[in-house]
Amino acid sequence: MEQLAWDIGETAHTLRRAFDRRAAALGINRAQWRVLAHLDRAPGQRQVELADRMDIEPITLCRIIDKLEEGGLVERRRDPSDRRAWQLYLCESAGPLIARLHNLAEEFHSEIFENLNPQAIRDAQALLAKVRANVNGFAPRTTKASA
């Protein structure tokens, strides 16, 4: 089982690096395209929530957002329910870049999955969904050493 977890991690790393190389041709890096993808899927997220979702420090996200805001791709808006918080939205000018990223992702997925059996892909998706559910359902365990 340990090998399977290792293989999943290594495969994810390989996929991210390969996609990074392609996205670099569009003039953005991994951190930037991840932010854009998250905001495309769920606009209006608070910075702190997005940082948590992306598993990065809020100050790190702030710097990424600053850069995307300078480029006219993302805008911050005050959260109407909490004046201290910022909500993040894609700017209209981000639309063409998002469309190019979607096209890039579709081409990438077509290439990497082209010789795989569709049922095997569905089975792998179901397996990975179960693994995520198991991980999300973990309760902290106490050991004799920590008890």
KETOR-127661 format. One record per residue (C-alpha): x, y, z; residue in three letters; chain. Coordinates in Angstrom, 1 decimal, decimal comma, always signed. Layout:
BEGIN
{r {X; Y; Z}; ALA; A}
...
//
This chain:
BEGIN
{r {+0,0; +0,0; +0,0}; MET; A}
{r {+2,8; +2,4; +0,8}; GLU; A}
{r {+4,0; +2,0; -2,9}; GLN; A}
{r {+0,6; +3,1; -4,2}; LEU; A}
{r {+0,6; +6,3; -2,1}; ALA; A}
{r {+4,1; +7,0; -3,4}; TRP; A}
{r {+3,0; +6,3; -7,0}; ASP; A}
{r {+0,0; +8,6; -6,7}; ILE; A}
{r {+2,3; +11,4; -5,4}; GLY; A}
{r {+4,9; +10,9; -8,0}; GLU; A}
{r {+2,3; +10,8; -10,8}; THR; A}
{r {+0,7; +14,0; -9,5}; ALA; A}
{r {+4,1; +15,7; -9,4}; HIS; A}
{r {+4,9; +14,5; -13,0}; THR; A}
{r {+1,6; +15,8; -14,3}; LEU; A}
{r {+2,0; +19,2; -12,6}; ARG; A}
{r {+5,5; +19,7; -14,0}; ARG; A}
{r {+4,4; +18,7; -17,5}; ALA; A}
{r {+1,5; +21,1; -17,4}; PHE; A}
{r {+3,7; +23,8; -15,9}; ASP; A}
{r {+5,9; +23,7; -19,0}; ARG; A}
{r {+3,0; +24,1; -21,3}; ARG; A}
{r {+1,4; +26,9; -19,2}; ALA; A}
{r {+4,7; +28,8; -19,1}; ALA; A}
{r {+4,2; +29,3; -22,9}; ALA; A}
{r {+1,2; +31,4; -21,9}; LEU; A}
{r {+3,4; +33,6; -19,6}; GLY; A}
{r {+2,1; +32,3; -16,2}; ILE; A}
{r {+3,6; +30,0; -13,6}; ASN; A}
{r {+2,0; +27,2; -11,5}; ARG; A}
{r {+1,0; +29,4; -8,6}; ALA; A}
{r {-0,7; +31,8; -10,9}; GLN; A}
{r {-2,6; +29,2; -13,0}; TRP; A}
{r {-3,7; +27,4; -9,8}; ARG; A}
{r {-5,2; +30,7; -8,4}; VAL; A}
{r {-6,9; +31,4; -11,7}; LEU; A}
{r {-8,3; +27,9; -11,9}; ALA; A}
{r {-9,6; +28,1; -8,3}; HIS; A}
{r {-11,3; +31,5; -9,0}; LEU; A}
{r {-12,7; +30,3; -12,3}; ASP; A}
{r {-14,4; +27,4; -10,4}; ARG; A}
{r {-15,5; +29,4; -7,3}; ALA; A}
{r {-15,4; +33,2; -7,7}; PRO; A}
{r {-15,7; +35,4; -4,7}; GLY; A}
{r {-13,5; +33,3; -2,3}; GLN; A}
{r {-11,9; +35,1; +0,5}; ARG; A}
{r {-8,1; +35,2; +0,3}; GLN; A}
{r {-7,7; +33,3; +3,6}; VAL; A}
{r {-10,0; +30,5; +2,4}; GLU; A}
{r {-8,2; +30,3; -1,0}; LEU; A}
{r {-4,8; +30,1; +0,8}; ALA; A}
{r {-6,1; +27,3; +2,9}; ASP; A}
{r {-7,6; +25,5; -0,1}; ARG; A}
{r {-4,3; +25,8; -2,0}; MET; A}
{r {-2,3; +24,8; +1,1}; ASP; A}
{r {-0,2; +27,9; +1,0}; ILE; A}
{r {+0,5; +30,7; +3,5}; GLU; A}
{r {-1,8; +33,7; +3,2}; PRO; A}
{r {+1,1; +36,0; +2,7}; ILE; A}
{r {+2,3; +33,9; -0,2}; THR; A}
{r {-1,1; +34,0; -1,8}; LEU; A}
{r {-1,2; +37,8; -1,2}; CYS; A}
{r {+2,0; +38,2; -3,4}; ARG; A}
{r {+0,5; +36,0; -6,1}; ILE; A}
{r {-2,7; +38,0; -6,1}; ILE; A}
{r {-0,7; +41,3; -6,2}; ASP; A}
{r {+1,0; +40,1; -9,4}; LYS; A}
{r {-2,2; +38,9; -11,0}; LEU; A}
{r {-3,9; +42,1; -10,0}; GLU; A}
{r {-1,1; +44,2; -11,6}; GLU; A}
{r {-1,6; +42,1; -14,7}; GLY; A}
{r {-5,3; +43,0; -14,8}; GLY; A}
{r {-6,4; +39,4; -14,3}; LEU; A}
{r {-7,8; +39,4; -10,7}; VAL; A}
{r {-9,5; +41,9; -8,6}; GLU; A}
{r {-10,0; +42,2; -4,8}; ARG; A}
{r {-13,3; +43,4; -3,5}; ARG; A}
{r {-14,2; +44,1; +0,1}; ARG; A}
{r {-16,3; +41,4; +1,6}; ASP; A}
{r {-19,7; +43,0; +2,4}; PRO; A}
{r {-20,1; +40,9; +5,5}; SER; A}
{r {-16,6; +41,6; +6,9}; ASP; A}
{r {-14,8; +44,8; +5,9}; ARG; A}
{r {-11,4; +43,3; +7,0}; ARG; A}
{r {-11,7; +40,5; +4,4}; ALA; A}
{r {-11,2; +40,5; +0,7}; TRP; A}
{r {-13,0; +38,5; -1,9}; GLN; A}
{r {-11,3; +37,5; -5,1}; LEU; A}
{r {-12,7; +37,7; -8,6}; TYR; A}
{r {-11,4; +37,2; -12,1}; LEU; A}
{r {-11,4; +40,3; -14,2}; CYS; A}
{r {-13,1; +40,2; -17,6}; GLU; A}
{r {-9,7; +40,5; -19,2}; SER; A}
{r {-8,8; +37,1; -17,7}; ALA; A}
{r {-11,4; +35,4; -19,9}; GLY; A}
{r {-9,1; +34,8; -22,9}; PRO; A}
{r {-6,3; +33,4; -20,8}; LEU; A}
{r {-8,7; +31,1; -18,9}; ILE; A}
{r {-10,1; +29,9; -22,2}; ALA; A}
{r {-6,5; +29,2; -23,4}; ARG; A}
{r {-5,7; +27,3; -20,1}; LEU; A}
{r {-8,9; +25,2; -20,6}; HIS; A}
{r {-7,9; +24,4; -24,1}; ASN; A}
{r {-4,4; +23,6; -23,0}; LEU; A}
{r {-5,8; +21,3; -20,3}; ALA; A}
{r {-8,1; +19,5; -22,7}; GLU; A}
{r {-5,2; +18,9; -25,1}; GLU; A}
{r {-3,0; +17,7; -22,3}; PHE; A}
{r {-5,6; +15,3; -20,9}; HIS; A}
{r {-6,3; +14,0; -24,4}; SER; A}
{r {-2,6; +13,2; -24,9}; GLU; A}
{r {-1,9; +11,6; -21,5}; ILE; A}
{r {-5,1; +9,5; -21,4}; PHE; A}
{r {-5,3; +8,7; -25,1}; GLU; A}
{r {-4,2; +5,0; -24,9}; ASN; A}
{r {-6,0; +4,2; -21,7}; LEU; A}
{r {-9,2; +2,2; -21,5}; ASN; A}
{r {-12,1; +4,5; -20,6}; PRO; A}
{r {-13,4; +2,0; -18,0}; GLN; A}
{r {-10,0; +1,8; -16,4}; ALA; A}
{r {-10,0; +5,6; -16,1}; ILE; A}
{r {-13,5; +5,5; -14,4}; ARG; A}
{r {-12,3; +2,8; -12,1}; ASP; A}
{r {-9,2; +4,8; -11,1}; ALA; A}
{r {-11,4; +7,9; -10,5}; GLN; A}
{r {-13,6; +5,9; -8,2}; ALA; A}
{r {-10,6; +4,5; -6,4}; LEU; A}
{r {-9,1; +7,9; -5,9}; LEU; A}
{r {-12,4; +9,3; -4,7}; ALA; A}
{r {-12,6; +6,6; -2,1}; LYS; A}
{r {-9,0; +7,3; -1,0}; VAL; A}
{r {-9,8; +11,1; -0,6}; ARG; A}
{r {-12,9; +10,2; +1,4}; ALA; A}
{r {-10,9; +7,9; +3,7}; ASN; A}
{r {-8,3; +10,7; +4,2}; VAL; A}
{r {-10,9; +13,3; +4,8}; ASN; A}
{r {-12,6; +11,0; +7,4}; GLY; A}
{r {-9,4; +10,5; +9,4}; PHE; A}
{r {-9,8; +11,2; +13,1}; ALA; A}
{r {-6,7; +12,1; +15,0}; PRO; A}
{r {-5,3; +9,0; +16,5}; ARG; A}
{r {-3,7; +8,9; +19,9}; THR; A}
{r {-0,8; +6,5; +20,5}; THR; A}
{r {+0,4; +5,3; +23,8}; LYS; A}
{r {+3,5; +7,6; +23,4}; ALA; A}
{r {+1,3; +10,7; +22,9}; SER; A}
{r {-1,5; +9,7; +25,4}; ALA; A}
//
